[in-house]
Amino acid sequence: MTDIPRMRYAPTMAEKDFLEELIEEGTKRNPNFREMVDAAQERRRLLRELATKREKAGITQKDVAAAMKTSQSAVARMERGEIDAKLSTVERYAAAIGHRVEWRVKRG
């Protein structure tokens, strides 16, 4: 199992103003918004790691799509981070390439 460190969202200086403003607005509506952004970033990082494993194993997006009963374009969007994949979808992707995801709950 690859240990996945908790990543905090850390914008660059060029994007900080706009993104921080969006996060502040979201946090006004939902106090957990920043943590939700962090969790989404973690899922994207995990999907990038899985996509790298897929490529190294010589498995195509089309093969993954067939195993997941979805389209190749949906797999491509997920790998590019264009969708916020649910945990169950990440697990199905991992299984399609012969891996398993282990989730841990940690105190913030």
Residue pairs with C-beta under 8 A, 6 or more apart in sequence:
1 102
2 49
4 42
4 45
4 46
6 38
6 42
6 106
7 38
7 41
7 42
7 45
8 38
9 19
9 23
9 34
9 37
9 38
9 41
11 19
11 20
23 33
23 34
23 37
26 33
26 34
26 36
26 37
27 33
27 34
30 36
35 108
40 84
43 84
43 85
43 87
43 90
44 81
46 90
46 101
47 78
47 79
47 81
47 85
47 90
47 93
48 79
48 81
50 90
50 93
50 94
50 97
50 99
51 79
53 97
53 99
54 61
54 64
54 97
57 97
57 98
59 96
59 97
60 72
61 72
61 75
61 76
61 79
62 72
63 96
64 75
64 93
64 96
64 97
65 71
65 72
65 74
65 75
67 92
67 95
67 96
68 75
68 89
68 92
68 93
68 96
74 83
75 93
77 83
78 85
78 89
78 93
85 93
87 103
90 101
91 100
91 101
94 100
94 101
